[in-house]
Amino acid sequence: MQGNMMQVIQPNHTISQSTIALIMKLIKKSYKEEEQQEVLNDIVAIVDEVKRDNRISSELIREEVVEKLKGELATKDFVRAEIAGVRTEIAKTQTKQMWFVIYTGIASAVVIIGANFAMVKFLLETLGK
């Protein structure tokens, strides 16, 4: 039977020699000698199918994770567009602040000139009496 066991182990099978030996030990206890090779072939086929399904599943999971990460990560163009938008907003804010300072200066000048005019008028009226 050991020679027959080697017929099952081919490069396309994913079961190790030690696992095959353990399976053969269990098969020898439970099956007649003429059934052992067929049972071993069936078990190897089942294990290969399960491993193939697991490999396909893991590849699909990997592809899905990669796609989700690509969607989550910012691209260079997106980041550049966001930075350009922020720069535009900063420039607008700076312009608004500059006009606020100019208008405040003008208002202060008008108040000062008005106060000076009122003071001069008061002095002239007081001196003229």
C-alpha positions as CSV (number, residue, x, y, z in Angstrom):
1,M,0.0,0.0,0.0
2,Q,2.9,2.4,0.6
3,G,3.7,2.2,-3.1
4,N,0.1,3.0,-3.9
5,M,0.2,5.9,-1.5
6,M,3.0,7.5,-3.6
7,Q,0.6,7.3,-6.7
8,V,-1.6,9.9,-4.9
9,I,1.2,12.3,-4.0
10,Q,1.8,14.4,-7.1
11,P,3.1,18.0,-7.4
12,N,-0.5,19.3,-7.8
13,H,-1.6,18.0,-4.4
14,T,-1.2,20.2,-1.4
15,I,-1.1,17.5,1.3
16,S,2.2,16.9,3.0
17,Q,3.9,13.4,3.2
18,S,3.3,13.3,7.0
19,T,-0.4,14.1,6.6
20,I,-0.7,11.3,4.0
21,A,1.0,8.9,6.3
22,L,-1.4,9.8,9.2
23,I,-4.4,9.4,6.9
24,M,-3.1,6.0,5.7
25,K,-2.7,4.9,9.3
26,L,-6.4,5.7,9.9
27,I,-7.5,4.2,6.6
28,K,-5.6,0.9,7.3
29,K,-7.5,0.6,10.6
30,S,-11.0,1.1,9.1
31,Y,-10.9,-0.2,5.5
32,K,-10.0,-3.4,3.6
33,E,-6.8,-3.3,1.6
34,E,-8.5,-3.1,-1.7
35,E,-10.6,-0.1,-0.6
36,Q,-7.7,1.8,1.0
37,Q,-6.3,3.4,-2.2
38,E,-9.8,4.6,-3.3
39,V,-10.5,6.1,0.1
40,L,-7.1,7.8,0.2
41,N,-7.7,9.2,-3.3
42,D,-11.1,10.6,-2.2
43,I,-9.6,12.2,0.9
44,V,-6.8,13.8,-1.0
45,A,-9.3,15.1,-3.6
46,I,-11.5,16.5,-0.8
47,V,-8.5,18.2,0.9
48,D,-7.3,19.6,-2.4
49,E,-10.7,21.0,-3.2
50,V,-11.0,22.6,0.2
51,K,-7.6,24.2,-0.1
52,R,-8.3,25.4,-3.6
53,D,-11.6,27.0,-2.3
54,N,-9.7,28.6,0.6
55,R,-7.0,30.0,-1.8
56,I,-9.7,31.4,-4.1
57,S,-11.5,32.9,-1.1
58,S,-8.3,34.5,0.3
59,E,-7.5,35.9,-3.2
60,L,-10.9,37.4,-3.4
61,I,-10.6,38.9,0.1
62,R,-7.2,40.3,-0.8
63,E,-8.6,41.9,-4.0
64,E,-11.5,43.4,-2.1
65,V,-9.3,44.8,0.6
66,V,-6.9,46.3,-2.0
67,E,-9.9,48.0,-3.8
68,K,-11.3,49.4,-0.6
69,L,-7.9,50.8,0.4
70,K,-7.5,52.4,-3.0
71,G,-10.9,54.0,-2.6
72,E,-10.0,55.2,0.9
73,L,-6.5,56.6,0.2
74,A,-6.2,60.0,-1.2
75,T,-4.7,60.4,-4.6
76,K,-2.1,63.0,-5.4
77,D,-4.5,64.9,-7.7
78,F,-7.2,64.9,-5.0
79,V,-4.7,66.2,-2.4
80,R,-3.5,68.9,-4.8
81,A,-7.0,70.0,-5.6
82,E,-7.8,70.2,-1.9
83,I,-4.6,72.3,-1.2
84,A,-5.5,74.6,-4.1
85,G,-8.9,75.1,-2.6
86,V,-7.5,75.9,0.8
87,R,-5.0,78.4,-0.7
88,T,-7.9,80.1,-2.5
89,E,-9.9,80.3,0.8
90,I,-6.9,81.7,2.6
91,A,-6.3,84.4,-0.1
92,K,-10.0,85.4,0.1
93,T,-9.8,85.6,3.9
94,Q,-6.6,87.7,3.7
95,T,-8.3,90.1,1.2
96,K,-11.3,90.4,3.5
97,Q,-9.0,91.1,6.5
98,M,-7.1,93.7,4.5
99,W,-10.3,95.5,3.5
100,F,-11.5,95.4,7.2
101,V,-8.2,97.0,8.3
102,I,-8.5,99.7,5.5
103,Y,-12.2,100.4,6.4
104,T,-11.3,100.6,10.1
105,G,-8.5,103.0,9.3
106,I,-10.8,105.2,7.2
107,A,-13.4,105.2,9.9
108,S,-10.8,106.1,12.5
109,A,-9.5,108.9,10.3
110,V,-13.1,110.2,9.8
111,V,-13.7,110.1,13.6
112,I,-10.4,111.9,14.3
113,I,-11.1,114.5,11.6
114,G,-14.6,115.0,12.9
115,A,-13.4,115.3,16.5
116,N,-10.8,117.8,15.4
117,F,-13.3,119.8,13.4
118,A,-15.7,119.8,16.4
119,M,-12.9,120.9,18.7
120,V,-11.8,123.7,16.3
121,K,-15.4,124.8,15.9
122,F,-15.9,124.8,19.7
123,L,-12.7,126.8,20.2
124,L,-13.6,129.3,17.6
125,E,-17.1,129.7,19.0
126,T,-15.6,130.1,22.5
127,L,-13.0,132.6,21.5
128,G,-15.4,134.5,19.4
129,K,-17.7,135.3,22.3
